[in-house]
Amino acid sequence: MPIKPENKKRYPKNWKEIREKIRKRADDRCEFCGVINHSYVNRLTRKLCLQDEDYAIRIVCTVAHLDHTPENCDEDNLRFLCQKCHNQYDAKHRTETRRKEKSKNQLMFDYK
């Protein structure tokens, strides 16, 4: 996933080198499902296809922090994931984060 501007400061200065090392370790494939980075797959079947076919989507792999902490760049905490696997992995964390943010913005009422 792209780094949000407000989180850029949380990444080390050598992030590009770390990202490249993880990409090479993964052999430019998603470390969860094995799909090839920058290939095209049919979004319905997830099978490889040509760029101009119906339902073709381009696979873009990014580095995921398994503990959702950008400062933790230990290799055991990083995985090279396609957008589908990355989104699935992050889904629970995003739901929890949204819930916390929503509750912060709720008004508190004291009923007596």
C-alpha positions as CSV (number, residue, x, y, z in Angstrom):
1,M,0.0,0.0,0.0
2,P,1.3,3.5,-0.7
3,I,2.8,5.3,2.3
4,K,0.4,7.9,3.7
5,P,2.1,11.4,3.9
6,E,1.4,11.6,7.6
7,N,3.3,8.3,8.1
8,K,6.4,9.0,6.0
9,K,8.4,10.1,9.1
10,R,7.8,6.7,10.7
11,Y,9.8,4.9,7.9
12,P,13.6,4.6,8.1
13,K,15.7,6.6,5.6
14,N,16.8,3.4,3.9
15,W,13.3,2.2,3.3
16,K,13.8,1.9,-0.5
17,E,16.8,-0.5,0.1
18,I,14.8,-2.5,2.7
19,R,11.8,-2.7,0.3
20,E,14.1,-3.9,-2.5
21,K,15.7,-6.6,-0.3
22,I,12.2,-7.9,0.6
23,R,11.1,-7.9,-3.1
24,K,14.2,-9.9,-4.1
25,R,13.7,-12.4,-1.2
26,A,10.1,-12.9,-2.6
27,D,11.4,-13.4,-6.1
28,D,9.0,-10.6,-7.2
29,R,6.0,-12.7,-6.2
30,C,3.4,-12.3,-3.5
31,E,4.6,-14.2,-0.5
32,F,1.1,-15.4,0.4
33,C,-0.5,-16.5,-2.9
34,G,2.5,-16.5,-5.3
35,V,1.1,-14.2,-8.0
36,I,3.8,-12.5,-10.1
37,N,4.3,-8.7,-9.4
38,H,3.2,-6.5,-12.4
39,S,1.4,-9.4,-14.1
40,Y,-2.2,-9.2,-15.2
41,V,-4.9,-11.5,-13.8
42,N,-8.6,-11.8,-14.4
43,R,-10.2,-10.3,-11.3
44,L,-13.0,-12.9,-11.3
45,T,-10.9,-16.1,-11.8
46,R,-7.4,-14.8,-10.5
47,K,-5.8,-16.6,-13.5
48,L,-3.1,-14.9,-15.5
49,C,-4.4,-13.1,-18.5
50,L,-3.5,-10.4,-21.1
51,Q,-3.6,-6.7,-20.3
52,D,-6.5,-6.0,-22.8
53,E,-8.7,-8.9,-21.7
54,D,-12.0,-8.3,-19.9
55,Y,-11.7,-8.0,-16.1
56,A,-7.9,-7.8,-16.3
57,I,-6.2,-6.1,-13.3
58,R,-2.5,-5.4,-12.9
59,I,-0.9,-6.9,-9.8
60,V,1.0,-4.5,-7.7
61,C,2.9,-6.0,-4.8
62,T,4.0,-3.9,-1.9
63,V,5.8,-4.6,1.4
64,A,3.5,-5.2,4.4
65,H,4.4,-4.8,8.1
66,L,2.9,-7.8,9.8
67,D,2.6,-6.0,13.1
68,H,1.3,-2.8,11.3
69,T,4.3,-0.8,12.8
70,P,6.3,1.0,10.1
71,E,9.2,1.5,12.5
72,N,9.6,-2.3,12.8
73,C,11.5,-3.2,9.7
74,D,12.9,-6.5,10.9
75,E,12.8,-8.9,7.9
76,D,10.6,-11.4,9.8
77,N,8.0,-8.6,10.1
78,L,7.9,-7.8,6.4
79,R,6.2,-9.6,3.6
80,F,5.9,-8.8,-0.2
81,L,2.1,-9.0,-0.9
82,C,-0.2,-8.4,-3.8
83,Q,-3.0,-5.9,-3.3
84,K,-5.6,-8.7,-2.6
85,C,-3.5,-10.4,0.1
86,H,-2.4,-7.2,1.6
87,N,-6.0,-5.9,1.9
88,Q,-7.1,-9.2,3.4
89,Y,-4.3,-9.2,5.9
90,D,-4.9,-5.6,6.9
91,A,-8.8,-5.9,7.0
92,K,-9.1,-6.7,10.8
93,H,-6.5,-4.0,11.7
94,R,-8.3,-1.4,9.6
95,T,-11.7,-2.3,11.1
96,E,-10.3,-1.9,14.6
97,T,-8.6,1.4,13.8
98,R,-11.9,2.8,12.3
99,R,-13.8,1.7,15.3
100,K,-11.4,3.4,17.7
101,E,-11.5,6.6,15.5
102,K,-15.2,6.6,15.4
103,S,-15.5,6.2,19.2
104,K,-13.2,9.1,19.7
105,N,-15.5,11.3,17.7
106,Q,-18.7,10.2,19.6
107,L,-20.2,12.6,22.1
108,M,-20.3,11.3,25.7
109,F,-23.6,11.7,27.6
110,D,-24.0,11.1,31.2
111,Y,-27.5,9.9,31.9
112,K,-28.5,10.1,35.6
